[in-house]
Amino acid sequence: MKNIIPLFYLLSLTLLFTACKEKNADYDPAAVLSEAEAGNFKYSISRYVGRLPKYATEDTKFELKFDNDYRMIASKIKLDKYYAGNGDTIYFEIIKIAPSLHLKKTATGGKLVKNEAGEITYYEEVYRTWKMTDSLLAVRTPLFFEAMIRNRDLTKYYTENINNDTYIEFPNKFVIFDVKLRKWISNSDLAYNR
């Protein structure tokens, strides 16, 4: 009987891992996008998910002179998850290397809508994780991504609701994503700009 219980747990974990792996395959960008299409997608969002190039401002970041900077940014981010639902909305998750003493990364999950010309007409970053190892990202981000595409509440993963463990860093009670400005802002900025 003692041997059956650990075996049962091992079998349960194996089935759970396999189910998660199969479910995650549904969001594999390589299953629906060519390498060139994935590169173009990353480039199309690089002005939002990357840092501003040197000398660029929020007002000038779309100028052609910064294109090479954004192509470099796009080449350094990984399109980890991608899902185009039945409507016009495309859901995505990108992973970037984060500044850290040890190799850690952050994941940003969002959604967007493009018009027929391929221009982004709606853009929103729904979550950004804390810095994590690859192994933690692989376990945690499928939960966030699945909840996002199903339009479920993510607040249970916010730092203030999960005993300060590292799940979702933003949004939180101080920082939100402004869909109009297409960037993360503090609540005090929101009050000041409105």
Secondary structure as GFF3:
##gff-version 3
##sequence-region A 1 194
A	DSSP	alpha_helix	4	25	.	.	.	ID=ss1
A	DSSP	three_ten_helix	29	31	.	.	.	ID=ss2
A	DSSP	alpha_helix	35	49	.	.	.	ID=ss3
A	DSSP	three_ten_helix	64	66	.	.	.	ID=ss4
A	DSSP	alpha_helix	67	76	.	.	.	ID=ss5
A	DSSP	beta_strand	78	84	.	.	.	ID=ss6
A	DSSP	beta_strand	89	98	.	.	.	ID=ss7
A	DSSP	beta_strand	104	114	.	.	.	ID=ss8
A	DSSP	beta_strand	120	129	.	.	.	ID=ss9
A	DSSP	alpha_helix	134	149	.	.	.	ID=ss10
A	DSSP	three_ten_helix	155	157	.	.	.	ID=ss11
A	DSSP	three_ten_helix	159	161	.	.	.	ID=ss12
A	DSSP	beta_strand	168	170	.	.	.	ID=ss13
A	DSSP	beta_strand	175	178	.	.	.	ID=ss14
A	DSSP	beta_strand	183	186	.	.	.	ID=ss15
A	DSSP	alpha_helix	187	193	.	.	.	ID=ss16
###
